[in-house]
């Protein structure tokens, strides 16, 4: 059971972060923890989502990236003809796991190995959105006045 967090005090002291708090509250309301997953920061612009999908094959899983949403869906084919189970501890139920992606996050390659599905994410900020240094042209007003005084002192009287 997840604890309930109240973000109201933080909403009062921030401006423009309403979407962030809505996403956090939506994540806290998620009740089903299946399948478990990890989110790893590789560096400032690269991330990896790893989902434990034991018992699934790559062809049983579908990954869809649409706008700011990454959706991973898994549905196993029936294996009723493969014998009688005395105990079935590996979950075989269908799942859908959704991840809200921040702006400018692109979904890269997906890798399936040892029952783990890894999805690479990269932040690609357009050049127009990156901070840039602005050069200042022109002389400061104090410099002009100081230069005028020096010129007048250099002129013969």
Backbone bond lengths (Angstrom), bond angles and torsions (degrees), N, CA, C in turn:
res aa  C-N    CA-C-N  psi(-1)  N-CA   C-N-CA  omega(-1)  CA-C   N-CA-C  phi
1 X - - - 1.440 - - 1.521 109.26 -
2 X 1.312 116.72 130.04 1.449 121.11 -178.90 1.523 110.39 -89.26
3 X 1.329 116.71 142.09 1.465 118.46 176.53 1.527 110.09 -71.68
4 X 1.310 116.12 150.57 1.457 120.62 177.23 1.520 108.69 -89.10
5 X 1.328 115.65 130.41 1.454 121.51 179.10 1.517 108.93 -106.52
6 X 1.313 116.33 139.48 1.450 121.86 176.66 1.526 107.63 -107.27
7 X 1.345 116.47 111.97 1.455 121.44 -177.81 1.524 112.60 -91.64
8 X 1.319 118.48 7.06 1.462 121.71 -176.71 1.532 112.88 -57.07
9 X 1.336 120.21 -44.97 1.471 118.32 179.59 1.528 112.78 -60.93
10 X 1.327 117.34 -33.70 1.454 120.42 -179.45 1.526 111.58 -74.76
11 X 1.325 116.76 -31.89 1.464 120.44 178.95 1.524 111.00 -62.97
12 X 1.330 117.08 -33.08 1.453 120.67 -178.84 1.521 112.69 -68.40
13 X 1.328 117.79 -29.51 1.460 120.74 -174.29 1.520 113.39 -102.75
14 X 1.324 118.28 8.61 1.457 120.74 179.35 1.515 109.52 -128.32
15 X 1.316 114.88 152.69 1.455 121.05 178.07 1.519 107.22 -126.93
16 X 1.314 117.14 128.00 1.452 120.84 175.87 1.515 115.14 86.92
17 X 1.327 118.30 5.67 1.455 120.55 -179.00 1.520 112.11 -108.28
18 X 1.323 117.34 18.60 1.459 120.78 -178.17 1.517 111.59 -58.31
19 X 1.329 117.55 -40.55 1.469 120.91 -179.01 1.523 110.57 -62.51
20 X 1.323 116.68 -39.49 1.463 120.69 179.23 1.521 110.60 -61.21
21 X 1.329 117.68 -46.97 1.454 120.60 -179.40 1.527 111.30 -67.55
22 X 1.330 117.57 -35.29 1.465 119.97 176.27 1.526 110.79 -62.70
23 X 1.337 117.08 -40.84 1.467 120.77 178.74 1.525 110.72 -65.86
24 X 1.335 117.08 -41.02 1.466 119.92 178.90 1.522 111.08 -63.84
25 X 1.335 116.47 -42.72 1.455 119.72 179.21 1.523 111.20 -66.30
26 X 1.330 117.69 -37.45 1.467 120.82 178.25 1.524 110.35 -64.98
27 X 1.346 116.99 -38.92 1.462 120.31 177.96 1.510 112.24 -66.97
28 X 1.328 116.93 -34.48 1.464 120.30 179.56 1.526 111.13 -71.75
29 X 1.338 117.99 -26.19 1.459 121.27 -179.79 1.525 112.40 -79.46
30 X 1.315 117.15 -14.58 1.462 119.81 -177.97 1.522 109.31 -64.78
31 X 1.322 116.79 120.67 1.459 121.00 -173.76 1.525 113.37 -92.31
32 X 1.313 117.79 -35.67 1.456 121.16 -175.36 1.525 109.97 -88.19
33 X 1.304 117.47 122.16 1.456 121.47 -179.53 1.515 112.99 -95.75
34 X 1.328 117.12 21.18 1.461 120.72 -176.75 1.506 110.05 -107.66
35 X 1.270 119.60 135.35 1.462 128.62 -12.78 1.527 110.72 -78.50
36 X 1.310 116.89 152.95 1.465 118.99 179.15 1.527 110.78 -67.95
37 X 1.335 115.59 152.70 1.461 119.56 -177.81 1.523 110.39 -146.73
38 X 1.333 115.21 161.32 1.465 123.82 173.91 1.516 107.90 -124.35
39 X 1.317 116.48 146.97 1.463 121.73 171.15 1.516 106.02 -121.21
40 X 1.326 116.14 122.04 1.457 121.91 -174.18 1.529 109.19 -118.91
41 X 1.341 116.52 135.45 1.461 121.16 173.09 1.533 107.41 -92.44
42 X 1.316 115.90 117.45 1.465 120.75 178.81 1.527 109.25 -80.05
43 X 1.324 116.62 -50.45 1.462 123.95 172.46 1.519 107.43 -152.46
44 X 1.324 117.82 -165.89 1.464 120.35 -174.21 1.522 113.22 -60.20
45 X 1.333 118.28 -30.25 1.457 120.87 -174.51 1.527 114.59 -117.91
46 X 1.314 118.80 4.18 1.465 121.66 -177.70 1.524 110.63 -129.47
47 X 1.331 114.16 136.34 1.460 121.51 -178.51 1.521 108.93 -134.88
48 X 1.337 115.89 163.80 1.456 120.83 177.05 1.524 108.62 -140.06
49 X 1.332 115.08 128.65 1.460 121.40 173.55 1.524 106.10 -102.99
50 X 1.323 117.44 124.57 1.459 122.24 178.96 1.522 108.00 -118.36
51 X 1.327 115.65 124.94 1.458 121.46 -177.53 1.526 108.28 -117.63
52 X 1.337 116.86 131.24 1.463 121.87 178.05 1.525 108.66 -81.73
53 X 1.315 116.28 110.49 1.467 121.65 -177.13 1.531 110.29 -124.94
54 X 1.324 115.62 52.41 1.459 120.44 -179.77 1.525 109.87 -60.89
55 X 1.317 116.04 137.71 1.460 121.44 178.68 1.517 113.84 91.08
56 X 1.333 117.32 -9.09 1.462 121.01 177.79 1.516 109.58 -100.30
57 X 1.317 115.73 152.93 1.462 122.61 172.88 1.525 107.90 -104.70
58 X 1.317 118.02 158.22 1.475 119.78 179.82 1.529 113.43 -54.65
59 X 1.318 117.36 -33.65 1.471 119.47 -179.34 1.528 112.63 -75.22
60 X 1.335 117.64 -10.82 1.467 121.87 177.27 1.528 112.25 -87.06
61 X 1.339 116.93 -6.45 1.465 121.87 -172.77 1.521 109.89 -115.95
62 X 1.335 115.04 138.78 1.464 121.24 177.14 1.525 108.39 -124.31
63 X 1.335 115.92 131.70 1.463 122.43 178.59 1.520 107.68 -116.22
64 X 1.338 116.13 125.67 1.460 120.80 -179.71 1.523 108.42 -129.30
65 X 1.331 115.91 127.77 1.462 121.73 174.63 1.512 107.24 -112.54
66 X 1.331 116.34 121.61 1.460 121.00 -179.97 1.525 108.09 -138.70
67 X 1.328 116.10 116.49 1.460 123.92 -176.89 1.522 109.33 52.81
68 X 1.305 119.97 -117.35 1.466 121.68 -177.11 1.521 112.23 -104.44
69 X 1.325 117.06 30.87 1.455 120.97 -178.38 1.527 110.03 -132.01
70 X 1.319 115.62 128.42 1.464 122.11 173.53 1.512 106.80 -109.40
71 X 1.326 116.39 124.08 1.458 121.28 -177.66 1.534 108.94 -121.10
72 X 1.331 115.86 127.84 1.465 121.72 178.00 1.519 106.90 -118.76
73 X 1.332 116.03 120.92 1.455 122.03 -177.06 1.521 109.12 -121.51
74 X 1.325 116.48 136.84 1.453 120.88 177.66 1.507 111.11 -131.77
75 X 1.332 115.33 135.13 1.469 120.83 177.24 1.517 107.23 -144.90
76 X 1.323 115.53 115.41 1.463 120.02 -178.83 1.513 110.91 -79.92
77 X 1.310 114.98 145.54 1.460 120.65 173.79 1.521 108.52 -72.34
78 X 1.308 116.66 150.35 1.474 120.33 178.56 1.518 110.56 -63.06
79 X 1.337 115.13 134.15 1.471 119.55 175.67 1.531 109.03 -124.71
80 X 1.322 115.63 43.69 1.466 121.20 -177.79 1.521 112.14 -64.43
81 X 1.319 117.15 -26.05 1.464 119.90 -176.83 1.519 113.10 -88.23
82 X 1.308 118.93 11.00 1.458 120.89 -175.86 1.516 113.38 -99.71
83 X 1.286 118.44 20.00 1.458 120.28 175.53 1.514 112.89 111.78
84 X 1.333 113.55 172.01 1.458 120.48 -178.34 1.523 108.94 -98.97
85 X 1.324 116.57 129.99 1.459 121.99 -179.60 1.526 109.69 -93.42
86 X 1.316 117.11 132.74 1.447 122.13 172.98 1.530 110.35 -85.64
87 X 1.327 115.43 -31.52 1.466 121.47 175.60 1.518 107.61 -146.86
88 X 1.318 116.57 135.47 1.461 120.53 179.50 1.523 108.26 -124.93
89 X 1.320 116.53 95.36 1.462 122.00 -177.43 1.516 114.09 -97.42
90 X 1.327 116.84 -17.61 1.462 120.29 178.40 1.514 107.41 -87.01
91 X 1.312 115.56 118.64 1.462 120.42 -176.91 1.522 110.30 -62.21
92 X 1.299 115.35 134.18 1.462 120.65 -179.61 1.519 110.89 -121.56
93 X 1.324 116.49 9.63 1.460 118.66 -176.43 1.529 110.74 -77.30
94 X 1.294 114.67 155.36 1.456 121.10 178.20 1.525 108.92 -68.10
95 X 1.327 116.39 153.95 1.458 120.42 179.36 1.517 110.02 -145.93
96 X 1.315 114.08 160.30 1.458 121.76 169.05 1.518 106.82 -142.59
97 X 1.322 115.73 121.17 1.463 121.77 -179.80 1.527 107.04 -117.27
98 X 1.337 116.41 127.38 1.465 121.33 -178.45 1.521 109.65 -116.10
99 X 1.329 114.53 141.33 1.458 121.72 178.20 1.523 108.48 -127.09
100 X 1.320 116.85 125.78 1.455 121.51 173.73 1.524 107.12 -78.63
101 X 1.312 117.05 127.88 1.457 121.78 -179.57 1.522 109.55 -103.30
102 X 1.307 116.03 144.00 1.460 121.06 176.56 1.528 108.91 -71.62
103 X 1.320 115.56 167.70 1.458 120.38 177.40 1.522 110.06 -61.07
104 X 1.312 115.98 143.94 1.466 125.61 176.34 1.528 113.73 69.29
105 X 1.335 118.49 16.55 1.465 121.40 174.59 1.527 108.08 -92.26
106 X 1.317 116.10 125.28 1.458 121.68 178.61 1.526 109.29 -110.78
107 X 1.323 115.51 140.13 1.455 121.49 178.88 1.519 108.29 -85.60
108 X 1.320 116.25 128.61 1.461 121.18 -178.27 1.517 111.76 -102.13
109 X 1.305 116.42 -134.53 1.463 122.80 -177.61 1.525 111.78 -76.14
110 X 1.317 114.73 154.89 1.467 121.84 173.10 1.523 107.57 -119.83
111 X 1.325 115.85 139.16 1.456 121.69 -177.92 1.525 108.84 -129.79
112 X 1.324 117.26 132.96 1.467 122.71 179.53 1.516 108.23 -115.38
113 X 1.343 116.25 116.16 1.457 119.44 -177.93 1.522 109.91 -153.00
114 X 1.333 117.04 131.01 1.465 123.83 176.81 1.526 112.57 56.57
115 X 1.322 117.50 37.82 1.460 121.00 177.89 1.517 114.61 78.25
116 X 1.338 116.90 8.76 1.459 121.84 178.73 1.524 109.67 -117.48
117 X 1.319 115.90 131.10 1.455 122.02 176.06 1.522 107.30 -102.40
118 X 1.346 116.70 119.26 1.460 121.87 179.96 1.516 109.04 -111.09
119 X 1.331 116.54 130.29 1.457 122.34 -179.58 1.523 107.54 -121.50
120 X 1.322 115.70 123.98 1.461 121.81 -178.82 1.528 109.95 -85.66
121 X 1.327 116.60 135.10 1.460 122.75 177.19 1.527 108.42 -124.40
122 X 1.336 116.18 140.27 1.455 121.43 -179.05 1.517 109.82 -132.96
123 X 1.319 116.26 134.66 1.466 120.92 173.89 1.523 107.69 -87.62
124 X 1.328 116.01 120.31 1.454 122.09 179.13 1.525 107.02 -121.68
125 X 1.325 115.88 99.43 1.458 120.83 -178.77 1.530 108.38 -88.98
126 X 1.334 118.28 127.16 1.466 120.64 178.38 1.527 111.09 -61.71
127 X 1.322 116.51 150.69 1.460 121.28 -178.94 1.528 111.64 -55.49
128 X 1.333 116.71 -37.45 1.466 120.23 -178.45 1.524 111.86 -65.72
129 X 1.323 118.18 -22.66 1.458 121.68 -177.98 1.532 112.94 -94.37
130 X 1.332 117.41 -12.05 1.457 120.50 -178.81 1.524 109.95 -76.18
131 X 1.331 117.32 146.64 1.460 119.13 177.15 1.528 110.45 -66.88
132 X 1.313 115.64 143.08 1.465 119.30 178.04 1.516 108.81 -137.25
133 X 1.302 114.88 149.40 1.462 121.20 -178.66 1.524 108.57 -84.61
134 X 1.312 116.55 134.61 1.448 122.84 -179.84 1.519 108.44 -103.27
135 X 1.342 116.28 126.14 1.451 120.84 178.30 1.510 110.26 -78.30
136 X 1.305 116.12 145.03 1.462 121.80 178.41 1.520 107.51 -104.78
137 X 1.339 115.80 123.23 1.457 121.32 179.81 1.523 109.40 -105.88
138 X 1.336 116.31 157.26 1.454 121.75 177.82 1.508 110.59 98.00
139 X 1.305 115.13 161.96 1.463 121.32 -179.57 1.517 108.89 -96.37
140 X 1.280 115.73 150.07 1.460 120.63 177.38 1.520 109.11 -70.87
141 X 1.317 118.11 150.95 1.468 121.75 -176.87 1.525 111.47 -62.42
142 X 1.324 119.45 -35.01 1.465 121.51 178.39 1.520 111.27 -66.01
143 X 1.329 117.21 -36.49 1.461 120.97 178.65 1.511 110.47 -64.55
144 X 1.322 118.36 -39.49 1.465 121.65 179.06 1.522 109.55 -63.19
145 X 1.309 117.08 -46.50 1.460 120.29 -177.33 1.519 110.23 -64.89
146 X 1.333 117.80 -39.80 1.452 120.89 179.36 1.522 110.03 -65.40
147 X 1.343 117.28 -39.71 1.466 121.28 178.30 1.514 111.65 -65.32
148 X 1.326 118.05 -38.06 1.462 121.65 178.74 1.522 110.55 -64.79
149 X 1.336 117.01 -40.29 1.474 120.97 179.77 1.511 109.40 -64.64
150 X 1.337 119.17 -42.05 1.457 122.32 -179.72 1.516 110.57 -65.28
151 X 1.344 117.11 -40.14 1.470 120.12 178.96 1.526 110.75 -63.73
152 X 1.318 117.26 -42.85 1.463 121.13 -179.03 1.532 110.03 -65.85
153 X 1.324 117.80 -36.28 1.459 121.11 179.75 1.530 109.64 -70.01
154 X 1.300 118.83 -30.34 1.465 122.17 -178.36 1.532 111.66 -79.48
155 X 1.317 119.24 -21.47 1.471 121.78 -179.31 1.540 110.09 -71.95
156 X 1.347 116.15 138.98 1.474 118.80 177.49 1.535 109.60 -71.28
157 X 1.271 115.99 141.97 1.470 120.50 -179.06 1.485 112.37 -91.83
